[in-house]
């Protein structure tokens, strides 16, 4: 089970009225390398991994949900006060027709989230390598998102999220090192 | 009987002190007449055939206009009256 704390992991301040940016941010909400994919991937893979690394996936998977909330907050703030005309101007006309101003798990092109974005191969090395790759792809996505806005407050939140991807990637790599076992043990064959 | 229900309800969403865009202070949603009808009884008042074809329903009690501006107009049925 989880205990919910009703606050964001890191503050989200959006200072520029720019609904266009919401359309790009949705990539990290319901995109292939987004936070939903990350959370569901780790919290599912963990069951069939060696005991030593299950806790890591639980912790990181949980944090991904905290990131998902931050992205949702950004998107909501950028769209909640937009008129249908403004949304259309921002490229969100099709979104408005399908969802009004509701958030939806879709990527920046409007393609709905699908479980085929994630994998659970049951092989610990294969799964952890996928997780490392996912973190690096999410980091890159955050970089491109930072490039798409000049709102320094929004950039600040995005830079925090980007940094977390870097930390997570290293933790997954450490999990691989743990499973390799022989590394650094001066065990000679 | 059924016409006592308002076809829209409104609410005032939270407006943050740091929201980036000028706020929409009131939001509205539809509560069309079918919501309040469990099972349509026989013998309801009817539109004329020509009127019914135009409106899309034979019964005034089922007629539900949609006008987003009207929904948020305080003087309209969806305004103060419809607010809970």
Interface residues (C-beta under 8 A of the other chain):
Chain A: X13 X14 X15 X16 X17 X18 X19 X77 X78 X80 X81 X82 X151
Chain B: X13 X16 X18 X19 X20 X21 X22 X23 X24
